[in-house]
Amino acid sequence: MTRLQPDYGDELRRLQIELVKLQRHLIKQDEKVLVLLEGRDAAGKDGAIKRIVEHMSPRETRVVALGKPSERDTASWYFQRWVQYLPAAGEFVLFNRSWYNRAGVEHVMGFCSDAEYRAFLAAVPRFEDLLLRDGIRLFKFYLDISRDEQKQRLAERRRDPLKQWKISPIDEAAQKHWRDYSRARDAMLRATHARQAPWQIVRADHKKPARLNIIRALLAGWDYPGKAADLTPERAVLFGFTPRCLADGRLAP
């Protein structure tokens, strides 16, 4: 059990107050913040984003979750559909899945060619370097869950009448192509992890610790007035990617 799980509500409130403090600082300093949340189906991206933005300013906070690309999207530069949603000065933007779709579902399900996939992996570091050079602060989180946990969550999703909007044909393939997604995840992390744009891995079988530690990681990346102590993420839950993660059991096989 993680150290703060028993009083999740109190800790979540404390961290959300810190997010409000942080956002006031970001707006004042004209900072541009971009947060990418990636992971398998049912990994908990929606729930984490909901807790992050719950009390943040709706004028300066945006959540981007794009649907199926249009014909024009598929005929354009691959990154083009996301560029229009990048943060301006003072904005805090979260992408619920991002251009990394090409390294995951598009590659596994055959929605892109092998040449397009390989070109994407080669282009991502250069593209993200352009964002960083323009002053965007980039945070990349990969939420990792076990196969059994995903199976249980997908079953709950189908039973819950309030979660019907989450169901998609891709869900049905998630378990069938589990190992394919594992291989795609590993290749993506190896190719797109960089010192300036690192991946942070979140062990998300337990939703509440995952949410708390994502918020802590965001807060820990900044100095701002009135910052509270003890905002360091729990390394058993959230840690920086290294190639060793792929072999030491910290990522679901």
Disulfide bonds with the S-S distance in Angstrom:
none
